[in-house]
Amino acid sequence: MKKTYFVLLVLIALISCQKDSSQDELTTEKPTLIVSDEQKTTYTGGLLQFFGSIISDTWEDKNFQGVRTIKIIYKTVDQDNEPIEASGMLMIPESIEGNEPLISIQHGTLSEKSQAPTNSVLGTNEFTLSCLFSSIGSVVAISDYVGYGHSADQKHPYQHKENTAQSTYDFLLAVFEYLERENIPTNEELFLMGYSQGGQATMALHEKIEEESQLTVTHSMPAAGAYNITQFTQEILSKDEDLEFIGSYVWVIEVYNQMYTSLQRPLDFYFNEPYASQLSQLEEIDKPVNLYLIDPNPQKLFKKDLIDNILNGTDKVLLDVMAQNDVFDWKPTAPITLFHGTTDDYVYPSNSESAFAHIQTQGGDIRYVPLEGMNHQQAIMPYFLEASKIIFKE
């Protein structure tokens, strides 16, 4: 009887262990980030070759193939870290063989929400460049960011490091989930790139990936980004001249002021009249501010006390917020190649120069390619062409 009782106890223990094991397997199962996916337009190789030849005569001899585009809606968080659904576009070459890399392209500043990648068609935009990169042999992911595409009803957290990094990182995880589900192989290389706002987003995403350690970056190539927002702010407030980009910078200030509880100051704390009143009459600032509402000279636009307190370092609250959004001083594991036009008067080259110096000092593998004599607009295509040489090993 005792022997039978002992056997029963052993069986019960074994069954209990099996139940615990199965429960552990269930609890460790990866969460699904994809909400939905939908195949959109398929572009022929001939059409993409036409666009490629317009962009550069060096691409005329490339083998362009058809590309299908897939819109993915995925789970991420908003600026308050509350759950939200966002969107992005995935480009896959029609004759994929499995030896293609994955490229994550982060888009630049948008002046209208209709310009989001998932709303775009072929033309002069990063959606087109993404299709071309895919057509010549890669899988390409390009996120809308929060505030565009599927999440257009939300305010876009412009130049906010944390949300930009999280939303683009979550999109990449959703892309890998899609590729695994559809049994679409890549060569396991992951490249990151982006211009202007996309440059800052690329640097933030790279840092996020290495913090999380779920993915491995092969090489990141940010260009013309505002990596050192603290120094950039001080440079802007030191200028006594009209600045073409000041409407974008006002947007940055308004986003930080609205997002951070340590700020939330009235607009007349930052801006002189009548500009503070004119800005406050806007229903929402969710794109670069039109210059007819403000003076493009920072000495006339901003309060003198604000300028003085930023330049002498006494407004520690605002400077701390700026520092939280800097992405220039860390040590990456994967290599970085920075690009910047040497005559960029929109995002000053000092952003790349300081990022290069600090990351190199930290021991990071970083290279800086100055695009000689080019301003913010002129450097865009040379950057994409040079980045393609790194990716496709030309």
Protein Blocks (a to p, Z undefined) as FASTA:
>chain_A
ZZmmmmmmmmmmmmmmmmmmmmmmmmmpccdfbfbdcddddddfklmmmmmmmmpmklmm
pccddddddddddddddfkopacdddddddddfklghlaccddddddddfbfklpmklpc
cdddfklmmmmmmmnopacdddebehiajllmpccdehilklmmmmmmmmmmmmmmmmmm
nopacehiacdddehjlmmmmmmmmmmmmmnomaccfbdcdehiafblmlmmmmmmmpcc
ddfklmmmmmmmmmmmmmpmklopafklmpccfklmmmmmpmbdcbdcdfklpcfbfklm
pcfklmmmmmnopammlmmmmmmmgckbccdfbdcdddddfklckbgfklmmmmmmmmmm
nopacdddddehiafklmmmmmmmmmmmmmnoZZ
